[in-house]
């Protein structure tokens, strides 16, 4: 992971001057010492927001690990977690990080595309072969230009990234080939990259808010949807769907980002926060894998959801790659090729 930490540290330092004008919130000076930034002292409380429930690995092994590790470092820094979109949905939260209303956020790349379009390509269908491929991309130099461009454009620094599992299809019919999507109204998140993914996969995209997805499936407003296994389970979608088709069509991304408050931390606080994020980056994939294995075993033993494990992934992948290379603009294509260049 050394390459990851060094690469991210280099990008953070280069971005410091870009964030100087952002307002600073959630900072509390201790005693009479008004110098909480630079090399000074002072107690600092940071807000950390995300959209997951507290039972999901993104919280247990991600956000909570960050908060616990920072507290254990005892450097005058604390992290308060706001889970389950309590500070707003993804699109709202990235705007709040840019403005300084939220300090740290755990975000999918497609949501970040609202403020820097090229980064949404991280969520392109079949861009990554698996979660390890995503980790490898962010560990190495291949992601440097993308994250530096993001920092330059927004003043937001990326502290780390992980995959929270592969996304798969659920429906009341098995989906093994692109042709099986014909005529199905599939729910996709309402972002340009996800809607492009739907087109590339051959799906008829229907936009439904995540909070309304269970009811939409129950009432037949949509026929199916796509999400990681942990999200499917946390929303109890197995109660209103018959088949889980293991298409593995997207590595669900989480980027840990911080706004302009980063430069107000002293070096000891920066190092402690970075180490805490590094610990979470190490732990989340394993927690996701454990949760997925336990959930799949439960579904296989029960009768709620039938697992379809013979999806023609290569047919989907070939179709998607051709589509994306034709539809991406030059900047998007450069990101996509940088990602594919790190495949094994």
N, C-alpha and C positions, 0 to 999 in steps of 0.2 A: 504493500500500500504506500510505500515511500514516494513513488512517482506521483500518486494521487495527491498526497499532502503537499508535496513541493510544487506541483503544477497549480493546485488551487491557491496555495499561498502566494505564488507569483502573480496570479491573476488578481487576487484581492489587493495586494499592495499597489498594483498598477491602477486599480480602480478608485483608490482613496480620494484623489482630487476631484473625481467626478461626483462624489456624493456629498461634498462639503455644504452644499446649499440646501439639502433636504432638512425639514424640521425634525426635531428630536422629541420623541414622546417616550413615555414609560421609563424615564430616568429619574432617580431620586438621589439627590446629593446627601451625603452623610455629614452631620455636624456642621461646622463652619467652613469646611473645605469645599469650594465650589468647582474644583478642577477634577472632574470625573473622567476626562478624556486624556488622550496622549499618554504620557508616562505618569500621570497623576494618580491619586487614590480615589476613594469614594465608593459608596454602595450603589449598584446599578441593578434594577429589575427589568428583565426583558420579557415581553409577551411573545409566546409561541402559539401559532394557530394552525389548525389542520381540520380536515373534513371527516375524520374517521371516528368510530366509536371507541370507547376505552378498552373494549375487549379485543380489538383488532391489533395485529402485530405492528402496524405502522405507529400505533400509540404505545403499546406495551414495550416493544423493543426499539422503538424509534424515539418519539417525543419524550417518553418517560425516562429513557436512558440518558438522553441529553440533559434533562433537568436534574437527574440524580448525580450524574458525573460532574456537572457544573457545581452543584452544591457541595459535593465531596472535595472539590479542589480548593474551596475556602479562599477565594480571591476577591471577595466583595461583589460577587455576581450571583444573581438568582434568575431562574426561568419559571414563569407562570404559564401553564398550558391552558389553552382554550380549544377544546375538542368539538367534534360533531358540528362543524360549521357555525359554532356559536358566535363567531365574529364575522359571519357572512359566507356566502358561497365562493367558489374558486375565483370567478371573474372579479368579484368585489374585493377579495383579499389581496390579490396581486396589486390592485390599484392602491390599497391601503398600505402595503409594504413600500411601494414607490413614494407615497406621500409621507410616510413615517408614522402612520396611525397604528400599524402593526410592525413589530420589530423582526420577528423570525416567522417564516411560514414553511410548511411542507406542501409542495405543489406539484401537480402533474405538468409536464412540459407543454401540453396543449393549452392549458390555461395561461401559462406564461407567454404564449404566442400572442395574446391580446396586447402586450406591450412591446414584444420583440418577435416578429413573425418567424424568423428562421429557427428559433429554438423549438417550435412546435413540431418540427420534423422528427424530433426524438420520439414522438408518439406515432409516427407513420407505421402503417401495417407492415409487418415482416421486415422492418428496418433492422431489428435485432433478432438473432436466432434464439436467444434465451436471456435469462437474467445475468448470467456470467458474461455474456457478450456486452450487455449494457454497462456492467461494472468495468470491464476492460476498456471500453471507450472512454469513460470518465476518468479512469486511472491514468491514461496515457496522454500524449501530446495531441492526439487527434481531436480532442474536444477543446483545446486551448482557444482557437479562433472563435468558436461559437460562444464560449462563456465570457471571453473578453469583449466580444461584440455586445452581448447581453448587458454586461456591466457598464460599458461605455454608453449604451443607449438609455439605460434605466437608472444607473447608480445603485444597482442591486448586485450583491456579491453571492456567489454560489459556494457554499461550504462543503457540500457533499451530495451524492446521489446514490440511489439504490433502486432496484426493481422490486415492486410489491406483488410479483407473480405475473404469469401470462394470462392474457384475456382469452376467453372462450365463448362460444355461442350457447345459449339455451333457447329452446322452443318446444312446441308440442309435437314437432316432427324432428327426426334426426337430420343433421346437416353434415354430409360427408364430402360434397363437391360444391363448387360455385353454383351449379345448376339447381341445387337443393334450396338455394335462397330465393329462387324465382317465386314471386307471388307472396312472399312473407313480408309483413311489415315489421321491420327490426328496429328496435329502439337503439339509437346512438346518441352520445352526448352532443350538445349543441355547440360545437366548435368547428372552425373550418377544417382542421386536420382530421377530426373524427368523421366529419361528413365526407371528406375526400376518401378516407379509408372505406367507408360504406360503398361508395361508387367503385372503388378499386376491387373490392371483394365481390361485387355484384349484388349488393343488398339494396333494398328499398328502405332508406333511412326515414324513421319517424322520430320527431323530437318530443321527448317527454322528460320532465324534470326527474332527477334521481329519486327525490322524496316521494314522487307520485308513481314510481315504476311498478311497485307491487300491485296497486289498484288497477293500473292500466293493463297489466297482464291478466289480472283476475277477471276484469270486465271484457277482455278481448279487444281493447283499443289498439293494442299491438300484439303481434304473434310471438315475438321473441326479443332477445336482447343479448348484449355481450358485456362481460365483466370478468375480473379475476375471481377465482373460487372463494377467496375470503370475503369479497364483497357480496357475492351471490348468497353465501351462507348468512352473513350478518343481516341481510335484508329478507331472509327467508323465502327467496325466490323459488326454491325447490318445492314450495307448497303450491305454486301456480304454474309450474313448467314440468314437462314430462321427460325431456332429454337434455343432457349436457354433452355437447359435441366438442371434443378436445382439439380445437383448431389452433390453439397457441398462436393467434394471429397478431398479437402485440404484447410487448413487454411493458407492463404498467409501470410508468416512471414516477418516482418521487424525487424532487430536488429540494434540498434544504437551503433556503435563501435568507439573506439578511439585508436590511436596508441601510440607510446612512448612519445608523447608530453604531455600526461596526467601527468606524474611525474614532468614535468617542471612547471606546474601550482602551484601557492601557494594554501594554504588550502582554502582561501576565494574564489578563482577562481574555484577550484574544486567543492566546495559546490554550487556555483552559476550555474555552468554548469550542475551538477547533478540535481538540482532543475528544471532547464529548461527542461531537458530531461524527468523528472518525469511529468511535466506539459503536454508535448507532448504525453507521454504514456497514460495519462488520457483522452486527447481530441481526438486523432485520431480515436478510434473505433466508437465514437458517430458521428463524421463527416463522416466516411465511411458509417455507417448505414443510415444517412440522405441522402447522395448522392445516395446510392443504392435504397432506397425507391422512390426517385424522378425519377430516371432513369427507374425503373421497371414500375412505373405508366405511364410514357411517352410511353414506349414500348407497354404496354397493351392497351393504348388508340389508338395507331397508327396501321399501318399494315406492318411495316418493319420486326418485329421479333415476333414469337409466343412463349409464355412462356409455358414450359412443367414442371408442378409442381407435377407430380405423378411418379417421378423417384423411382425405387425400390432401395433406398439407402442401405437397409439392405443386399440385394443380393450383391451389390458392396462391402460393408464393409466386409462381411464374406469372400468373395473371396480374397480380398486384404490382410486381416489379415493372412489367411493361407499362402499366397504366401510370404509375408514379413518375417514371422517367419521361413520359410524354407530357405530363401535366405540371410538374414542378417548374418553377422559374429557375433562373441560373443560380441564385443564392440558395434556394432550397435544395437544388440538386447537389450543390457543393457539400452541404451538410449530410445529405443522404449518402453520397459517395464516401465521405469521411467515415461515416458509421459502417457502411458495408466493407470498407477497407480494413476494418479491425475484426472482421469475421474470421473464424478459423476454418 
